[in-house]
Amino acid sequence: MACEMCSNLSSKDPAFWNKPLFESLNFRVLPSLGALVEGWFLLLPKRHAISMGALDDELIAEMQHVKNLVVSQMERAFSSVCAFEHGPSKTNSLVGCGVDHAHLHIVALKFDLLSAVQPFLPKDVRWFPASFAECQAVHRRGDDYLYLEQPIGRGWIASDREFGSQLFRRAVASQIGLANQFSWREHPQLSNVSATIQHARTWAACRDSLDEFKRVAT
């Protein structure tokens, strides 16, 4: 089955939430459909990969560079930012949330997401300090993972083969009083998507830095 995200991004007339806000040589930044709050972005590779853990070291380094540029702008606008990924090891797994294309969420949140997601996890799941190197290791052994940075630069990972769907989204929705609206497919939250886009349009420094990055890389 073709990747839905790849199909959306290659469309000649994509929906407004599938139009890149920022780009590097190998990555795009999009507003997230289903944004439960203003300031919810997706960072994803242009070429298909099932998770960030499936990327090689060079692409991980570029992804981190893009992430940090976006985060620097978000911290000025929102002050408190986190990043997370639902990392499937194979297609059609629940943890993939119906999108079998690697995507890192970068979100403006003021509460502790690590604590908030705990009630939605299998009881024996444990978190360990991590970087994307640990995501790569978990992917190589064929397990699914959850990855969280909060604050940015302080990473945590949990791995399992029986994670449910949209776990971080469920946690966020529960914390902000929208527990029944966690699903991005059923509740696209278009007003928050539009507000996120408006914020990003003012971030000329991020766009300029990525344009220079692409120029040097090519």
N, C-alpha and C positions, 0 to 999 in steps of 0.2 A: 504494500500500500504506500502511495506517495505521501511524503511529509506535508501536512497541512500548512505548517509555517513556511516551508520552502515555496509552496504554491502561492501563498498569500503575498510573499515578498517579491516573487517574480511576476506578479500580475501587472499588466500595463495600466490598470486603473485601480490601485489598491484603496481600500477603505482608509479614512483619515488616520485611524489608529495604527495602520500598518505602514505609514510613511515615515521613514527614518528622520529623527531629529538631529542626530549626530552620526558620523561615520569615521572609522579608521580604515586601514587597508583591508582588514579581515573581519571587522565587527560593525554592528549597527546598534544604535540605541533608539528604542521605540517607547511611546507611552504604552502603559499596560491596560488592555481592555479588562474591565472588571475592577478598576482602581477603587479600592474601598476608602482611600484618602487622597487628597491632593498630593502630588509629588510621589508618583509611583511609576517607575521606569523598568524596562526590560533591556538587558544587554545580552546580545546573542551573536554567535558567529555567522558570517555570511554563508559559509559552506556547511553542509549538514554535519551535525554531530549530535549524539543523543544526550550528552551531558557535558559539563565543563571538565569533568574527570576524564573524558575520552579525548581531550585535546593534548597536543604535545607541549613541551616546555616553552617553546618559542611563542606559540599562540597564547598560552597561559600568561606569559609576560606582557604581551600586547593587551590582552583582556584586562589585566590588572592596571595597566596604564590608563586605559579608557575609563575604567571604573573609578580610579582616583580623580580623574579630571571632572567627571560628573559629580562625584561626591563633594568635591571642593566647592562647586557651585551650589549644590543642595544644602550644604551646611550653612552657607550664607543666607539662604532663603528660609530654611526650616530648622536649623540648628541641630536637630537630632536625626541621624540617618542610620539605617542598617542595610545589610545585603543578605539575601538568602537564596538557596537553590533547593528544589526537589530534584534529586539526581537519580534517574532510573538507569538500570544497567541493560535493559532490553525494551523493545517496543511494547506498547499496550499494557504496561504495568500500571497499577493504580497510582503509584507515587508520581508518575509522569504527568498527572492532571490532564490527560488528553492531548498533550502537546509533546510529541516525541522529537523535539529539537531543543538543544541546550539553550537555556535562558536563565540569566541571573537577575533576580528582582533587586532593585535598589529603591528603597522606600523611606519616606519620612515618617518615623514613628517615635513616640516619646515614652513608650512603656517597654518593659523587659520582655522581649519576644521569646527568649529561651524558657522563661517560667510560664508564659502564656500558652505555649504549644504543648507543654508537658501532659495535660489531661487528654490530649488527642493521640498520644503515642502508645504503642504496646508497653506493657508494664515493665518489661525487662530491658528496655532500651536505655543506654547510657551515652552521655556526651563526653567527648574527649577534645582537648585543645588540638587545633588543626590548621593547616593551610590548604591550598589547592593541591599540594603534593599528596596529601592524604586522600583527597577526592580521587586523584588518579589511581592510587593504590587500591582503594575500595572498588573502583570501576574494574580494574584488572582482575580482581578475584570474583567478579560477577555479582556483587551485592548492590542493592540500592542504598542511597544515602540521603541524609538531610545535612545541609551545610548552612551555617549562620555566622555572620560577622556583626557583632554589636558590642562595643563600638567598632567602626570600620578598622580593620587591621588586627582585630582579636577574633580569630576564627574558632568555631566549634563544629564537630562532625558527629553524627550518629548513623549507624548502618544497621540494616535489617532486611529481611526478605518479605515482610508482611506489613509494610507501611500502608496506611490508607491514602485517600486522595485529598489533595489541596489542604494539607495539614497546617501549613503556616497561614494560609488564607482563612481557614476556619478559626485559628487562634486570633488573628487580627479582627475578624468580623465579630467574634464573641466579645473582645475587649472594648469595641466601640459601640456595642449595642445593636449590631446588625447580624446577629448569629445566623439568621435564616437567609442571608444574602451573600454567603461566602462564594457561591459558584459564579465564576466569571462568564460562563455561557448563559446562565439564566438571568444574571444581573450585571449587565455591561457597565453600569455606573458612568454613563457618557459625560455627565457634567464634570465629574472628577477627571476624566480623561482630557477633556477640553481645557480644564484649569491647569493640568500638568503641562500640556502643550504650550499654553501661554507663558508659564514660568520659563520653560526651556528656550523660548524664542528670544528672551532677553539675555541669554548667556553667550554673548559674543566671544568671550575669552575662551570658553570651552571649544567652540566651533573653530576659532582661529588656531588654537593649539593642535587640534586634530587635523586640520588642513595642513599645517606645517609638518606634522608627524607623517602624513601620507606622502607629502612632497619629498621628504628626506628618505623615506622607506623605498620609494620607487626610483 
